[in-house]
Amino acid sequence: MSSDGESGTDYLTMRGRDYPSLRQFTVFLENRVGQLLEIVRRFEGSNVRIVALSINDATECAFVRFLLSEPEQGREILERAGLALIESDLIGIELPLGPQPLLQVCTALLQAEVNIVQAYPLLNTPNDRPAVALMTDNIEMAMETLARKNFRILNEQDLKFDDD
């Protein structure tokens, strides 16, 4: 598990919590052609890169969820654009080696009676290993359970790019 000691930053101080979660930004877009491109272009020329993306399309709007390499700067860019957004905490998990890594994750969470609400892959990960971002109904219990079972929990530092 990545710990706050590695980055030299206390998570409780930074985020009001004592666990290394990832920040997800959900943006509400009008369901029109080109809306996603307009959002993605806003990060052009900045150090912010999209490291995970999920889109849920509805009749009149779409919900676009981002994990960003530079969440503070990314939030500023989205807010300056006047976009309605919601910030949520997710868990980043490096998938273990083996034929069914998601089975191991799901089994661990089931044993703790924690439900997965959202899940999607991370595009940039340390060690070039597969990883997922999960929203659960009890993030503290999920992180404690996964750490106890020796899963590597990712933090925001793990999503940064070396060439930034």
C-alpha positions in Angstrom: 0.0 0.0 0.0 1.3 3.4 -0.8 1.5 5.4 2.4 1.5 9.1 3.1 5.0 8.7 4.4 6.3 8.1 0.8 5.1 11.4 -0.4 5.9 13.3 2.8 2.3 14.6 3.0 -0.2 13.8 5.7 -3.6 12.9 4.0 -5.6 14.0 7.0 -4.1 17.5 6.6 -4.6 17.6 2.8 -8.1 16.2 2.5 -9.7 16.1 5.9 -9.4 12.3 5.8 -6.6 9.9 6.8 -6.6 7.6 3.8 -5.0 8.1 0.3 -8.1 8.3 -1.9 -8.2 9.5 -5.5 -10.4 12.5 -6.5 -13.0 11.9 -9.2 -14.6 14.9 -10.9 -18.1 14.4 -12.3 -19.2 17.0 -14.9 -22.7 17.4 -16.2 -22.8 18.1 -19.9 -25.6 18.8 -22.3 -26.2 15.8 -24.6 -24.8 17.5 -27.8 -22.1 16.5 -30.3 -18.7 17.9 -29.4 -19.3 18.5 -25.7 -16.7 16.0 -24.5 -14.1 17.5 -26.9 -14.7 21.0 -25.5 -13.9 19.7 -22.0 -10.9 17.7 -23.0 -9.5 20.7 -24.9 -9.5 22.7 -21.7 -6.6 20.7 -20.4 -4.5 21.4 -23.5 -1.4 23.4 -22.6 -1.6 22.5 -18.9 0.1 19.7 -16.9 -3.3 18.0 -16.4 -3.8 14.7 -18.0 -6.9 12.5 -17.9 -5.9 9.2 -16.3 -9.4 7.7 -16.2 -12.6 8.5 -17.9 -16.2 7.2 -17.7 -19.2 8.5 -19.6 -22.8 7.8 -18.7 -25.2 9.0 -21.3 -28.8 10.0 -20.5 -31.5 11.5 -22.7 -30.9 15.1 -22.0 -27.4 15.1 -20.4 -24.3 13.1 -20.0 -22.3 12.5 -16.8 -18.6 12.5 -17.5 -16.3 11.3 -14.7 -12.6 12.1 -14.7 -9.5 11.2 -12.7 -6.8 13.7 -13.3 -3.0 13.6 -12.9 -3.1 17.1 -11.3 -6.5 17.2 -9.4 -6.1 20.7 -7.9 -5.1 22.3 -11.3 -7.8 20.2 -13.0 -10.5 21.4 -10.7 -9.5 25.0 -11.3 -9.7 24.5 -15.1 -13.2 22.9 -14.8 -14.5 25.6 -12.5 -13.1 28.4 -14.7 -15.1 26.8 -17.5 -18.2 27.3 -15.5 -19.0 23.6 -15.4 -21.2 22.1 -12.7 -19.1 19.4 -11.1 -19.1 17.0 -8.1 -15.9 15.8 -6.4 -15.9 12.3 -5.0 -13.4 10.0 -3.4 -12.4 6.7 -5.1 -10.0 4.0 -4.3 -7.2 3.2 -6.8 -6.1 -0.4 -6.7 -3.2 -2.0 -8.5 -4.5 -5.4 -9.7 -2.5 -8.4 -8.4 -0.8 -10.8 -10.7 -2.8 -13.9 -11.7 -5.5 -15.0 -14.0 -8.5 -13.4 -12.2 -7.4 -10.3 -10.4 -10.8 -8.7 -10.2 -12.2 -11.8 -8.6 -9.6 -11.3 -5.8 -10.7 -7.7 -5.3 -14.4 -8.5 -5.4 -14.0 -11.4 -3.0 -12.1 -9.3 -0.5 -14.8 -6.5 -0.6 -17.7 -9.1 -0.4 -16.1 -10.6 2.7 -16.2 -7.1 4.2 -19.8 -6.5 3.0 -18.7 -3.5 0.9 -20.5 -2.8 -2.4 -18.8 -1.4 -5.5 -20.8 1.5 -6.9 -18.6 2.5 -9.9 -15.5 1.0 -11.4 -13.3 1.9 -14.4 -9.7 1.3 -15.5 -6.8 3.7 -14.9 -4.9 4.7 -18.0 -1.7 5.8 -16.2 -0.4 3.6 -13.5 2.9 3.1 -11.6 5.0 0.2 -12.8 2.8 -0.1 -15.9 0.6 -2.5 -14.0 -3.2 -2.8 -14.5 -5.2 -0.8 -12.0 -8.8 0.2 -11.4 -10.6 3.1 -9.7 -13.5 2.0 -7.5 -16.2 3.9 -5.7 -17.7 1.9 -2.9 -20.5 2.4 -0.4 -17.9 2.5 2.5 -14.5 3.8 1.4 -12.9 3.5 4.8 -13.8 -0.2 5.2 -12.9 -0.9 1.6 -9.4 0.6 2.0 -8.8 -1.1 5.3 -9.9 -4.5 3.9 -7.9 -4.2 0.7 -4.8 -3.0 2.6 -5.1 -5.8 5.1 -5.2 -8.3 2.2 -2.0 -6.7 0.8 -3.5 -5.0 -2.3 -1.5 -2.0 -3.4 -3.7 1.1 -2.8 -2.7 4.0 -5.2 -2.7 7.6 -4.2 -2.8 10.8 -6.3 1.0 10.9 -6.5 0.9 7.5 -8.3 -1.2 9.1 -11.1 1.3 11.9 -11.9 3.4 11.8 -15.0 7.2 11.9 -14.7 7.6 14.3 -17.6 5.3 17.0 -16.0 
